[in-house]
């Protein structure tokens, strides 16, 4: 994906995918992810709408590795569910790349540094 500003369609599709994936992950329940809370914080989609980078925040952060593995292992099933939800809007369902959103950890680290 390049760094050109996203078009209106790209942004709309990304928001829709973010909303749908958040619902899919929420419906699986925290037990699926070893008791961790998983939040879809952002979705960036390629200009041709074929690849979606899905940024997830995971709390507590010590479960990040475990949850990312679970998401990777279930990527096909999650994409299938997403396909059923967006089939009326999109011709192709984008490939999903799960990425760890570390902005919360970074903010927490900065906060700790400021306290010292």
N, C-alpha and C positions, 0 to 999 in steps of 0.2 A: 504494500500500500504506500502511496506517495503522500507528500505533505500538502497537497493542494487542499484548499478549503472544500469541505463536503457540500454537495449540492442539496437542494431542498428535498428531493426524493430520497437521497441517501440518509439524510437526517431523520425523515419520517419513518423510513424502514428500520433504521437503527433503534429509534424510540419504541416502535412496535415490537421489535424482537426483544428489546430489553424488558418491556412489560410482560411479554409472553414467557420469556425464560425465567423471570423472577417468579411468576405464578407456577410454572412447572417445578422449579426447585423448591418453592414453598410447599407445594402439594406433596412432595416426597417426604417432608418432615425432617426434623433435626436428627432423628434416630438414624436415618440413611447416611448422614454425614458424621457419625460418631458423636452426636451431641453438639456439634458446632453449628453456629448460625452463619448461613451463607447468604450474601447480598450481591445482587448483580448491580454494580455501581456504574458501569458504562458499557456501551456497545459501539464499536467503530466498524463500519462496513466498507468494503472495497467499492470503488466506483462502479464496477460491473455487478455489484450485489451478490457476488459468489462466495465471499469469505467474510465472516463476522468474527472480529476479535472481541471476546466477551471478558470484561474485567470483573473479577469477583473479590469481595472483601470477606474475610473469614475471621470469625471471633469464636473462641479465643485463638490468638495467633499461633500458639504452639501446636495447633491441629492443621495448620496450613498444608503441610506436605501430604498428610493423610487425605484431606478433603480434595486436594488437587488430583491425587491418584484416583479417587472415587469418581470425580467428574470426568477424567480422561477415560476411565473404564466404561463409563455410562454414556459417552459422547454420542454414540450411534442411536441409542434409545432416546436420549434427550432431543437429538436432531429430528428423530421420527415424530416425537410428540409436537415439536415446534412446527414441523411440516403439516401436521393435521390442523394446527391452529392458523397458519398463515397461507394455506393452500388457495384461499379465495383471493388473496392480495398479490401473491408472488408466484411466478412461473417455476422458479427453482428455489429450493431451500438452501440457504448458504451453508458452506462448511463452517463448523464452529471451532474456534481456537480459544480455549480457556486460558486466561492470563491472570496472574495474581495482582490485585490492586494493593500496593503497599503504602498508599498515601496515609492511611490511618496510623500505621506503624511509624511512619516518618513524622507525622504530627505529634504522636505520643513521645517520640524520641526528642524532638525539639522542645516539647513542654518540659520533659525531664531535665534537659540541659539548661533551660531558663530558670528552673527551680534552684539549681545549684549555685 
